[in-house]
Amino acid sequence: MADAPQHIDFVEVKAKDIIAERQTGWAMFTRATAWGIGAIVVLLIALKLFFG
């Protein structure tokens, strides 16, 4: 069986890169959470107004 050549480039991972990635993820999570809570509040108010 023939060997498939593989080449992997290892890049140094720095703490500031990890922190930046986590901060971006946290910002996206909190933004999505805020929009989700807002949508639920609007939906509940609409249900109360229409079916009160």
PLY file of the C-alpha trace (Angstrom):
ply
format ascii 1.0
element vertex 52
property float x
property float y
property float z
element edge 51
property int vertex1
property int vertex2
end_header
0.00 0.00 0.00
1.39 3.40 -0.95
1.98 6.05 1.67
0.15 9.31 1.16
2.47 12.28 1.77
1.23 14.59 4.50
2.56 17.95 5.56
1.31 19.76 8.66
2.40 23.32 9.42
2.49 24.00 13.14
1.85 27.62 14.03
2.63 29.05 17.43
-0.54 29.84 19.35
-0.27 32.90 21.53
-2.37 33.77 24.55
-3.59 37.01 22.98
-4.94 35.04 20.00
-6.85 32.71 22.30
-8.21 35.61 24.36
-9.28 37.51 21.23
-11.09 34.43 19.90
-12.91 33.88 23.19
-13.86 37.55 23.48
-15.31 37.47 19.97
-17.26 34.31 20.80
-18.57 35.83 24.03
-19.65 39.01 22.24
-21.52 37.00 19.61
-23.17 34.87 22.33
-24.35 37.87 24.35
-25.64 39.62 21.21
-27.61 36.52 20.17
-28.95 36.12 23.71
-30.12 39.73 23.84
-31.87 39.41 20.46
-33.46 36.13 21.54
-34.78 37.58 24.79
-36.08 40.63 22.91
-37.87 38.44 20.37
-39.51 36.40 23.13
-40.67 39.54 24.94
-42.17 40.95 21.72
-43.87 37.62 21.01
-45.35 37.43 24.52
-46.61 41.02 24.35
-48.17 40.34 20.93
-49.89 37.20 22.27
-51.22 39.17 25.24
-52.56 41.93 22.97
-54.19 39.59 20.44
-55.47 36.83 22.71
-55.50 38.75 26.01
0 1
1 2
2 3
3 4
4 5
5 6
6 7
7 8
8 9
9 10
10 11
11 12
12 13
13 14
14 15
15 16
16 17
17 18
18 19
19 20
20 21
21 22
22 23
23 24
24 25
25 26
26 27
27 28
28 29
29 30
30 31
31 32
32 33
33 34
34 35
35 36
36 37
37 38
38 39
39 40
40 41
41 42
42 43
43 44
44 45
45 46
46 47
47 48
48 49
49 50
50 51
